[in-house]
Amino acid sequence: MAKLVLAGRAGCPQYARAELLADYLQANLPALRVHKVVQHPDRWEQWLHDVCQVNGWEHKCSPVVWRELLDRGGKGLLLGGLNEFLEYAQHYYGITSMMTTEEMLDIAEENLQAHMESEKEQEEIRSRINPLQIWITSASAPTCYQLLPLLASGDVFGMTTEISIHLLDAVQFKECLSGIVMEVEDMAFPLLRGISVHTEIDKAFLQADVIIVLDDILSKRDTQTLENCIRTVSEICQVYAPLIEKNAKSGVRIISTGKTFVNLKAMMIITYGPSIKPENVIAVATSWESAAKAMLARKLNMNTAGVKDVIVWGNITGCTYIDLSHAKLYRCDSAIWGPANFSRPLLNLIYDSKWIDSEVISAQSSLSSRVCHCAGMLPAHAVATALRYWFHGSPPGEIVSMGIFSEGQFCIPEGIVFSMPVRFRNGSWEVVTELEINEETQEVLGRLSYDLIQVMILCI
């Protein structure tokens, strides 16, 4: 019994013609078996080079055909490309191919589509087998401790997705992190494949699918000036970004969070990692958004979960603007009631405009104090929420505040990370550009943009 191996580049017309002829031979010759190997166009040349090098062949085009004698062993006998395969079929079996050029092109396109679909299916299968690799920097921070159970429980990535967590921090925190690892392992989360400690920066972010950047500068070095702290953030990101490019997966998703310089960390990672896709880097504003919603809910004596579409604009851990012009209330105890999806504009139910301006919109210090002095549950919940939305989509119709790389939306200058309204769907996010912005808000956005640009200048 003889075996033919037919290999080619997906989408190649010559391979399509050879494939049809091989199928005909196999269907009509019981003693002949054909094995097909299809390679993605981007990988074909390297694959062909490796095969030829192993077998001592010289062949440089698609397809390549060789014959293997199953009952004799030894390496295959190279037949050649399409023309040699046609001559082989004609000489030995009296069979030739009458395929037209148009048919070749049609089948080649079908081959390419089928190969891409097959690769996608294989990737999905591998994703079920291989756990998501989650890396957390400055893992000794309280936020990380609160975040770990949320990640491992299955609520964030799904109840069928296994994860592996990597805790990265300086060597002096190794003993502390080892204790956390033991505690997490004792909890026996069914979806947690493994958790490990890393203190060698050169090996950081290996095969990372998700990176959570927690580094806070002022909380550790509160004696530094603002300019020195900003430069320190820049220096850290100059280390992280090349390592992410080198070690992480190409589609890695990066979340910048913490109590200081959240926008700046995201911006510096994009700046110092030119191959990192800007849409794969976000800065979490959910903590400030949640704190503002809680203040409003207490004022109205209602559940915080009923306050929706509060927008946080600007520099998340710096100068922000809390926009209530699109905020809505659900299940609010008032004279008008409706079904669960019934909402009312928030500004129609809070008549104390002085309170709104002093306690919410202009209350940067009070909101910042609430967020920055929390024990870690709020920022951990914010990160978990952002990741869940990123992987599974945000609630339909709701607005989420997130720091993203500006492309000029709302007249915000391009090239800065700015918090603005977005929605998540199908594993990505999009800016809610259909919102109407009044002149007063537009002026505020201009001032916030200027402040962020000044921070960027200090990094240079």
N, C-alpha and C positions, 0 to 999 in steps of 0.2 A: 504494500500500500504506500502511495506517495502523498506527501503533504506539501501544498503550496502556501507560502506566506506572502500576503499582499499588504504592503504598508504604504501609507500616503498621507498627504496634508489635507485636512478637512477643507472643503471648498475647492479642491483642485479638479478641473474638468478631466484631465488625463487619468486621475485616479478613479473618477466616476466611470469612465469607459472601461478601465481595467476591472473594476469591481463587477460591472454587469457581465463581462465575459467570464470572470471567475465564477459567478453565480451559475451561469449556464453550464460551465464545465462540471461543477460539482453536482448539479441536478441530473446530468446525463451520464456521468462516469462514476459508477459506484465505488471504484477503487481510488478515487481522488478526493482529498479533503482540502479545504481552503480555510486558512486562518487569516482574519483581517485585523490590521492595526491602524487606527486612525489617530493622528496627532493634531493638536491645536496649531494653527498657523504660526503662533509666536514661539512654539516649542519644536517645530518640525526640524529645523536646520540642526539644532544641537542634538536632537534624538538621532537623526540620520548619521551625523558625524560619529556619535558614540557607537552605533551599531556597526558601521563600516570599520571603525578602529578595532573593535573586538574581533571581527571576522577577517580583517585584512582585505577588505574590498575597497574599490574606488567607484563611488556613485554620488551624484550631486543634485539630483532632481527627484520630483515626485511623479509617479510612484516608484517604489523599489520592490522587485519580486525575486524571491529565491525559493529553491526546492529543497525539501528535507526528506531523506529516505528513512522512514520510521523503523524499518527492519534492519538497518545497518548502523545507525548511530552516526557520530561525527558531525562536523559543522555543515551548514547548509551550502548548497551550490547556487551561486548568484546567477540569475537569469538576466537581470537588467531592469530597464524601465518599461514604458508602455510598448514601444516598438518591438523590443525583444520578446515581450510577453505575447504580443500578437503573432510574431513569427513562430514562437514555441507552440502555441495552440494550433496554428495552421499546419505546421510540419508534423506534429505528433498525432493530432486528433482530427485534422481536416476541418477545423472550426475557426471562423473569423468573426470579427465584430463589424456590424453595419451601422453603428450608431452615428447620428448626425451631430454636427457641432451644437445645434440648439438643444438637442436632448442631453448632450454632455453638460452644458451649462446649467440646465434645469436640475439635473441630478446632483451636480456639484453643490448647488445652492441648498438643496434638500439635505445633502450630507452634512454641510456646515451647520444648518439649523439643528439637525438631529444630534450632532456632536455637542453643540452648546447646551442643549436640553439635557443630554446625558451627564455632562459635567456638572450642571446645576443640581441634578438629582443626587449625584455622588457627593457633592459638597454638603447637601442637606443631610445625607446619611452620615458623613464624617462628623458633622456638627453635633449629631446625636450621640456619637461615640466619644469624640474628643471634647473635654470640658472647656468652657470659656475660661480664658486666662485673665484674671483680674489683678491688676497691680495697684497698690495704694502707697503713695509717698508720705513721708512724715507720719508713719503708721502708729507712732507712740501717742499721737494726739487723741484727746477724748472722743472726738468725732468718729474716728476709726473704730474705737471700742464699741460705740453705739451702732455703728453702721454694719458691722460684721453679721449679727443675727438677721438683719433685714436682707442682706445679700444672700445668705445661705438658706433662708427659709423657703425660697422659691417664688415669693411674691413679686420680685423685681424682674427676673429673667424668664419666669415660667416654671411650672411644676414638673416639666420634663427635661429641663436644661441643667446639666451638671456644671459646676464651676470649680475652679482651682484658684485660691487666693494667695497672693504674694505680698508680704508686708516688707516695705523698704524703709530703712531709717539708718541713722548713724550707728556706729559700733557701740557707743555707750548706752544705747537703748536695747541692745540685744537681749539682755536678761529679762527686761520688762516685756518685750515682744514674745519671748519664749513662753512666758507665763500666760499671755493671751492665747497663744497657739494651743497650749494644753487645755485651757478652759473651753475654747471653741471645739476642740476634738472631743472633750468630754460630753458636749451637748449632742453629738452624734446626728448631725444634720444629714438626712439621706441624700441630698443633692450636692453635698460638699465632697468633691473627690480628694482634695488635699489643701493644706494651708502651710505656708513656710515663711521663714524669716530670711531677709537678705540685707547684708550690710556692705557688700562690694558693689560700688556704683557701676563699674565696667560691665557687670553682668545684669544690669537692671533692664526690665521691660522685655525680656526674652519671650517671643511669640505672644505678646500682649494683645488681647482683644479689646480690653477696656483699661484705661489708666485714670485714676482719680488722684489729682494733685491737691494735697492738703496743706502744703507748706505755708506757714504763717511766720512773718518776719518780726513784726513789732512785739508779738507776745513772747518771743524768745530773746529779743535783743532791744528792749525798750529804752536803752540808753543811746541808741543811734539817732542821728538826725533823719528827717524825712528823705533827704536826698541820698544819704547813704543806704537807707532801707530800700529805696527804689533800685539803686545800683546792685544791691545784694540780690533782689528778686531777679534782675536781669542776668546776673552771673549764674544763679541756679538754673535758670531756663537755658542758658548757653550750654550747660552740661546736659540737661535733660533732652533737649530737642534732637541733637545728633544721635544720642543713644536710642531715642524713639525711632528715628529714621533707620538706624542700623539694625535694631533688635526686634522691634515690634512688627506685627502684621501690617500690611499696606493699608488696610481699612480700619485700623485701630481708632477707637472713639475715646476722646480725651475730655475729661471734665475738670475744670478749674473751680475750686471751692475754697472755703475757709473764711477767716474773719478779716483778712487784709489783702489788698491788691489782687482781687479775683480777676478783674478785667485785664490787668497788666500781665498776670501770669499767662493767661490765654493768648494775649497778643504777642508776648515774647516767644512762646512756643511756636506760634505760626511764623514769626519773623526769623527765628534761628533754625527752623526746620522747613526749608522751602519745599520739600517733597511731601510734607504733611498737608492733607487737604483741609483748607480753612473750615469747610462745612462739617468736619469731623472734630472740631474743637468748640466747646461751649463753656460759658461761665454761668454758674448756678445763681439765680436771683430768687429762688423759691423761698428762702428763709425770710427775706425782707418782705416779699409778697404775702407770706403767711402771717407775719407779725402785724402788717397793716390790716389784713382781713380780721385778725383777732381783736384789734382795737376798735374797729367798726362794729363788730358783732357785740362786743361788750356795751358799746354805746346804745345799740338797738335791742339789747337783751335777747339775743337770738344765737343759734348755733353758728359757729364760725364756718362750717362747711357750706352754709347757705349763701355766703358772700362769694361772688364770682367776678372774674374779668377786671380785677384791680391790676393796673399796669405799673411796673417799676421801670423807669427810664434812666439811662445814664450809666455812671460808674457805680457798680453794685456796692462796693465797700467804701465809696467815697461820696461824691456829690450825686444824689439821686433825686428824682421827682416822682412822687406817687400820684398817678393819674386816676381819678375817680369818674371821669366823664363817661366811661363805658361800663362802669361797674353795675352789676345787677344783684338783686336779692331774691332768693328762693325760700319758700316756706317761712316767710316773715309774718309775725303776728300783727296783723293790721286789719283795717275795716274791710279790705278787699282780699278774698281768698280765691284760690284756683287749684287746678290739678298740679301734680308734682313738677311738671315742666313749665309752670307759670312763673314769670318773674316780673319784677318791677324795678325801674331805675333807682339806684341807691340815692342819688341826689334829690329825688322826689320825696324821700322819707326822712332824710336828716335835714332839718331846717336850720340848724345851728351852724352857719357858715364860718363863724369865728372859731368854733371848736375844730371844724374840719381843717381850716388853714393852720391853726396853731398846733394841733395834736397829730395830724396825719400828713398833710401835704408838706408843711414846712418843718415838721418835727424830726429832723435828721438825727439829732442827738438822742432823743428818746428811743426811736426805733433802733438805732445803731447800738445803744446800750442794751436793749432787750436781746438783740441777736448775739452781740459779742460776749455777753456775760452768761449765756446759757451754758448748760453742762455738757452739751453735745448732742442731745436728742433731736433738737430742731434742725441743725445743719445735716445730721445724718439722715433724717427723714427727707430733707430737701434733695439730697443726692440720690437717695433711693427713688424718690418720685420722678426726678429728671431722667434717670436711667430707665425706669419702667415706661415712661412716656416715649423715650427714644426707641426702645425696642418694640413696644406694643401699641403706641399711639396715645395721644392725649384724649380726654373725653370730648366727644363730638360737640362742636359749637363753642367750646370754652377757649379762652385766651390764656396763654402761659407766658410769663416774663422770663426771658433768657438772654444772657450776654452772647452775642454772635458777631461774626466778622461782617462789618457793614459794607454793603455794595451801593450805598447812596440812597437807601430807602428813607422816606420821611425827610429828605434833604440833609440827612446826617452824613458828614464827610466819609468818603470811602477809606478803607484801610485801618479802621480802629475797631476794637471790640466794644460794643455798645449794647446795653440792655434795652430790649424792645419786645413788642408782643409777637409771639410765634405760635404755631400749632404743629404738633407732631403727627405724622402718618406714614405708614409703609416704611418704617425704619429710618426716616429722615425728618427734617423740620422745614418749615417755610414761614416766612414773615407774613403777618396778617396786614398786608399793604392796603386793603380796602377800607381800613378805619379812617374816619375823617378827623383831622387834627386842626384845632382852631389856632388862631394867630398867637394867642398867649402861650399855648403849649409849644408852638413852633419856636418862639423866642427862647423859652426855657431850654429846649433841646439844643439850640445854638450855643447857649452858655455852657451847658454840660459837655458838649462836644469840644469846646475850646479848652475846658479844664482837663479833659482826657488827653488832648493833644499836648498840653503843657507837661503832663506826667510823662508822656512818651519822649519828649525832648530831653528830660532829665536822664533818660536811659542812654542817650547817645554820648 
